[in-house]
Amino acid sequence: MKLLITGGAGYIGSHAAHQLVDEGHQVVVVDSLYSGHRWAVPERARFVEGNVADTALMERVLREEAIEAVLHFAAHVEVGESVADPAKYYRNNTLASLGLFEACVRTGVGRVIFSSTAAVYGEPTSDAALTENSPLLPVNPYGASKLMSERMLADLSRAAGGRLSYVILRYFNAAGARGDLRVGQATPRATHLVKIAAETALGQRDSITVHGTDYPTADGTCLRDYIHIDDLVQAHIDALKYLEGGGASDIFNVGYGHASSVLEVIAAMSRVSGSEIRMVKGPRRAGDPSVVLSDNQKIRRVLGWQPRFDDLDLICRTAFEWEKILQSKKKVSNADKRTHDSFNR
Ligand SMILES: NC(=O)c1ccc[n+]([C@@H]2O[C@H](COP(=O)([O-])OP(=O)(O)OC[C@H]3O[C@@H](n4cnc5c(N)ncnc54)[C@H](O)[C@@H]3O)[C@@H](O)[C@H]2O)c1
């Protein structure tokens, strides 16, 4: 199939791009390189450096490349930043998505897979697993910007009367790296626990702060549903097949349905890296619920999704091995910069 991947130079989008190219699809990546990297895009994909907000560009790419389905990953993803600068999030995540969805309708692209997030649920009122029908009460502009995009996509699809079908995937905590380590997470300023634990294990950070040790959980720290990136990518492949087979537009949670605590993640990283990870106890962060857990029965039943890498040690091992590669990439690029500077002097 001829696919457009927005944000295909970022963490999740680049993993999807590699897997889809490997599976024989023709892939075009559009990415502004705001937080993504050119090297993360597979060589066999066509790369267009551009902004999703540039609707004319998006429409041209959709038409010229005769795109059959769009996987829309491009977004700003920092929750804290979204609180400080909400307009940036509504502009990039909501307005730019609206332009893209409209361009899909205008150019006759029939299928869209949209990256949404568990943040659309806000703070769960109980520790029970979240189903797709749980209340949608985002507590920050990031979650709200994604929820609005979900709604717009559903409304545009309905108005297009069957000419545009979609799958919305609400990811829980994506983590780890591709099994063959071709790509991994390299998002600047990433605040994801598994990545920070890997950086600390490698000595790039002195310690890791545990935000809140007095939660009503077994060890007092927050529980999250970590999902290996390869299983997350597989959900997109299953969603594409589902839409290709005439499946109705729908929304699915993507998580394992069980959660690990902050201390369990740190212990797993320590085990797989062989390094002691220094922890500092910190206060709770505002808006951090004690448990965020997916109910994944619907995606298993409707899309036939079957996770294969549900193993915290494997998640941490791939994240750690990737972090080592990333460090050496950074060293090479710093050395390149120094050589370049000395030429310019
Ligand atoms: N990482 C997670 O755990 C997680 C969880 C839930 C949802 N998500 C969603 O998954 C998607 C991908 O997240 P990620 O973790 O890979 O983030 P990322 O920052 O690594 O990737 C986002 C990519 O989009 C690009 N981009 C951003 N705005 C753009 C624009 N206007 N035009 C073109 N390119 C643009 C960036 O340069 C980057 O390459 C996002 O939509 C995010 O909301 C991620």
The ligand as a Gaussian input file, in Angstrom:
#p B3LYP/6-31G(d) Opt

LIG

0 1
 N        5.594000       8.247000      23.393000
 C        4.477000       7.866000      24.026000
 O        4.520000       7.151000      25.042000
 C        3.129000       8.295000      23.483000
 C        2.000000       7.975000      24.240000
 C        0.753000       8.345000      23.750000
 C        0.631000       8.970000      22.512000
 N        1.736000       9.285000      21.799000
 C        1.558000       9.960000      20.479000
 O        2.375000       9.320000      19.530000
 C        2.801000      10.246000      18.542000
 C        4.304000      10.156000      18.353000
 O        4.941000      10.481000      19.598000
 P        6.505000      10.237000      19.834000
 O        6.670000       9.800000      21.223000
 O        7.059000       9.436000      18.720000
 O        7.038000      11.753000      19.743000
 P        8.286000      12.358000      18.943000
 O        8.431000      13.775000      19.376000
 O        9.456000      11.455000      19.041000
 O        7.760000      12.325000      17.442000
 C        6.909000      13.313000      16.878000
 C        7.418000      13.610000      15.483000
 O        6.524000      14.521000      14.843000
 C        7.283000      15.561000      14.245000
 N        6.410000      16.737000      14.176000
 C        5.847000      17.393000      15.228000
 N        5.043000      18.371000      14.750000
 C        5.107000      18.315000      13.387000
 C        4.485000      19.037000      12.345000
 N        3.637000      20.031000      12.571000
 N        4.785000      18.703000      11.061000
 C        5.643000      17.694000      10.784000
 N        6.245000      16.980000      11.734000
 C        5.981000      17.285000      13.022000
 C        8.500000      15.734000      15.102000
 O        9.585000      16.337000      14.426000
 C        8.793000      14.266000      15.477000
 O        9.612000      13.660000      14.516000
 C        2.298000      11.612000      19.002000
 O        1.127000      11.921000      18.298000
 C        1.993000      11.410000      20.485000
 O        0.969000      12.262000      20.922000
 C        2.985000       8.976000      22.261000

